[in-house]
Every structure is written in C-alpha cells, then in structure tokens.
Amino acid sequence: MIFKREFKRNIKSLIIWSIVLGSLILLTLSIFPQFAEQQKEMTKLLESLPESMIKAFGLDQLNIGDLMGYYGVRVYAMTTLLGSIYSAILASNILAKEENEKTIEFLLSKPITRSQIVTEKLFVVLVNIFILNGVSTIASIIGFQFTKDQEVPTDTFTLLIVAAILLHLTFAALAFMLSSIMKKTRNILSVSLGVVLVTYFMNILSGISEDIEFLKYFSPFKYVDPAPIINDNAIEPLYIFVMAAVILISIVMAYMVYRKKDIAV
Amino acid sequence: MKIVDIKNLTKTYNKNRGIINLTFSIEEGEIFGFIGPNGAGKSTTIRTLLNFIYPTSGSATVFGKDIVKDSKEIRQNVGYLPSEIHYYDDMRVIDLLKYSAGFYKKFNPNRMKELAERLDLDLHKKIEDLSFGNRKKVGIVQALLHGPKLLILDEPTSGLDPLMQNTFFELLLEERKKGTTIFFSSHILSEVQKLCDRVAIIKEGELVKVETIENLTKKNLKYITITFEQTEPMDLKLDGIVKKEVNGNEMTLLYSGDMKALLNQLNALPVKDLLIQEPTLEEVFMHYYEK
C-alpha cells in the first residue's frame, strides 16, 4: 500500500531527473568523437592550466583523449554529483513529510507497524535510485555508440556504476536517518544537501594542496574517484567497507529511532 | 467485557502537561464521553491508546490487548477520527478512502457511497479544495468505513453544521446498535449529554470523576430559581448550596443538599414563585471544576 502510494507520488521527479541526467550523458558523450580529434590541441590547452586545477579534476591521472578517461572526467562527475543530490532530496522527504504535513496521524491509525512504514518507504528510495542509475547506465551505453573505434571495458564500466550506486545509497541512507529523527522537511533537506555539496568540494579541494589532502578521507566522492577505478580496475576495499558501514548504520538507526519515537503532530 | 481498560496511565513529554495516573475503563457497546477543556489531556490519552506516543508509566489494554505490544492488531478494529484532519492534498476524496480501506481486511464500496451520500460528501473532489467541515466528513467516512468495533472520536463535531451533526449522531447511534463501542472526546458538554451513557471528566491531566450522565445531571444537583415578593435581601442558610446569585427579588441556587430542608426554610419566607430544574451539564461540570 504505502510503497505503491509513495512510488506514485515520487514518479514525476524520478522521470524529470532521469530525462535530465540521461540527456546530459548523451550530449556529453556525443561530442567525444570531435573532442578526440582535436585532442592534440586540447592536451596543449590542458597543459596551460594551473597544475592545481588539473589535479583537482583528476586530469593528471586520466587521459581524456581516451573514451574511458573522458567518461571518468566528464560524465562520471555528473552522474555521481547529480545522482547524490537526487538521492538526498528523495530520502530527506520520504519519512518526515508525513509528520511535517501531519498526515502521519492518518497513517499511524491504520493497522500497520512503524517498521512496515519505514521498510516500504526505504524500499521506494532504493528502487528509485536503482532506476535512475539504470537510466544513466543505458544512456551511457547508447552514448558509447557514437565512438566506433574505442572499446569500453565491461568490467571497468560495471565497477564505475556499482561505485556510483554505493555513493548514492550512502547519501540516501544518511538523509533517510535524518528523516526519521527530524520533523521539518526543510531543515532535513538543507542538512543533507549540505552534506553532499560540502563533501563534494572537500574532495576537489583535497586535490589542490597537499596540506589539506587529509580532507579526502571525509568525502565519499573520493571513495568513488574514477581515476583509480579506471587505471587499476578496482575499488579500494576500505572505501567499500566505509560506505557499506555508513549505509547499514544509518538504516538501523532510522528503524530504531522511528519505532520508539513519540509522534504527535 | 472491557473494551478499553486504562490503569495508572501516565504520559509526560516536553512542553505538554500530558496525563497523570489515569484509570478508567469502557464497557462493550457503551458510548463513553471524555470531557475536559482544551489542553486537559484528552488528545494525549487518545494518542497513547493508539500508540502514536509511548506511555511514561502505567498500562492500558484495548480489546484485552496491550496498547504498545499489540497496537497493530488493535488498530485493525479501531476507527479513529482526529480532531484536526490532515490528508494528502494531491488525492481526491475517493482516492483517500480507497487508500485507507486498503489497509484493512474488509472494504465495501457500497458502504462508502452510502456514507458519502448521507453526509452529502462529493467523492470526486480534490482534498485540497475541501472546506474544514467537508474534510471532517471525509474523516468520518474514513473512520466508519471498515466497520470498526471501537470508534475513537476526538472533538468530532467541530466544523460540522447542526444539521450535519444530527446526521452524524444518527450514524453513531446506528453503529452502537451494531455493537460498536464509542469513545467520544469533547469539550462541548451538551453533545456529550445528548449521546453518552457515561462520562469521564479530565482536568489538567488528571481524572476528576467517572459518572453516568444520569447521575451527573439528576442525582444531586438542582438548579433552583426563587422569586420573592419583595426586594429586601433574603438569606438562606443551608448545607449544600453550591452557588448562589441574587438579582433583585430573584435568587438562583445550585443546590445539592436535602430537598426537605430547603422546602422547610422556604416555607417561612415570602416566596412568590419557585422553579426547580435539572442543571445543565455545564453547571455540573463547573461545580466539579471549581473544587
């Protein structure tokens, strides 16, 4: 019941995000062939950029004349950031909206447990994130067809997708936990979007100067840095562990808080 | 069988006064009034019974089941009408009612149409376009639709016009005939008086008294108006005068003492007219409250 209702309520924004993200990916990949042709001049142009900027965007480790390198720098930055923003917005609202708009009194008077409410809403978040990633995967595969002479290694591409999903789930789980604790959706949204953006810039800043390199450990965006994934064809196990732990702890917390809290509107 | 059984129930939370040590029970098939001014703890009691909030101490059962452990089973057979209705604005009335019905084992579309018709409710309107009173009607249908064994109504008549109130009371009496128990919270005494068998009075979170309506209105208190022949101040010295007001040659009394003693005193006085009436519940209520 709740799943169906929530899915329906959120489908409009899922469609909009899917269209926007899908078209951005297609658009970006469609200009790669011309981009690769002019690569020599581009390389020169890149060399003229300040070193810190090159580092910040990972251009020192990836060759953007290469399809995978181009994908990592240009496309992957979009899917990870936009997907994280979408996940944070979706999960921030889903539980607290009922309290914020006082419809929770209706829902709680029905014969369901609090855990059922949390489970069905959590499920909506997971399904929507998987659908969005499905769309971006399909858009990428279509986009790769614009380039005929370069192969996309399936295993690397799969790793990148998995890493993006893990990242989105991490932010979603954090926002979902906040949604179980706090009541005002506006505040939850600000906090969880803040976390996404701050960690995103922490990752970029950490590349600029060695003095603040430690910042990278606090940024999930660093965990899914495309350069090592593409170059080594692997995700650092520690990073997977940290993200999995954040996801699990946040979800368990959400259940514990929501089952025991007083809900009076 | 006790449908609701509350034992030493206490709930305190942050700013609210909450409820302190409530103990009372509601029998099967009863219409039980729950009255007190706003903020006395009526809604807190109801929310605790439905496990929206957890009790601080004490316990309660509904249908013999624990309100915390067996809350889901309890709610299968409870219809709840909140004092303020908040529904999903993007839904039409019929969507909301179907969504609500989907949570229960039984759904009867004919019953939904019948209830909507009697309450003069348009099923195809959007909820955000409804007035306060019409929202209340959606709430009433929503509470009755699944044929609950216990109806919990929190300030149910607010927003309903008098005609609709009558229809609503008729519906409640029909439900009672089917064996439904009704827990009726209100701060309007006349409607409780009209409908209920027994009433619990709550004040500042504490139970003042549980009485049958009959006892409350008939047993002790009389509302007495005496008109004297002259306007000189007269005085009555009697045990049991709760309230006395003198207005010219007219004296009104709220009297709970012995009737014979009153008549004996009046016998010696120049009484022109005497009127003895049942007090309204408001007056009875004030009497309990002023203590």
Boltz contact constraints between the chains, C-beta under 6 A:
constraints:
  - contact:
      token1: [A, 1]
      token2: [B, 102]
      max_distance: 6.0
  - contact:
      token1: [A, 1]
      token2: [B, 103]
      max_distance: 6.0
  - contact:
      token1: [A, 102]
      token2: [B, 86]
      max_distance: 6.0
  - contact:
      token1: [A, 103]
      token2: [B, 86]
      max_distance: 6.0
  - contact:
      token1: [A, 103]
      token2: [B, 88]
      max_distance: 6.0
  - contact:
      token1: [A, 105]
      token2: [B, 82]
      max_distance: 6.0
  - contact:
      token1: [A, 108]
      token2: [B, 52]
      max_distance: 6.0
  - contact:
      token1: [A, 109]
      token2: [B, 50]
      max_distance: 6.0
  - contact:
      token1: [A, 109]
      token2: [B, 80]
      max_distance: 6.0
  - contact:
      token1: [A, 110]
      token2: [B, 103]
      max_distance: 6.0
  - contact:
      token1: [A, 111]
      token2: [B, 72]
      max_distance: 6.0
  - contact:
      token1: [A, 111]
      token2: [B, 75]
      max_distance: 6.0
  - contact:
      token1: [A, 111]
      token2: [B, 76]
      max_distance: 6.0
  - contact:
      token1: [A, 111]
      token2: [B, 103]
      max_distance: 6.0
  - contact:
      token1: [A, 113]
      token2: [B, 72]
      max_distance: 6.0
  - contact:
      token1: [A, 262]
      token2: [B, 13]
      max_distance: 6.0
  - contact:
      token1: [A, 262]
      token2: [B, 53]
      max_distance: 6.0
  - contact:
      token1: [A, 263]
      token2: [B, 52]
      max_distance: 6.0
  - contact:
      token1: [A, 264]
      token2: [B, 47]
      max_distance: 6.0
  - contact:
      token1: [A, 264]
      token2: [B, 53]
      max_distance: 6.0
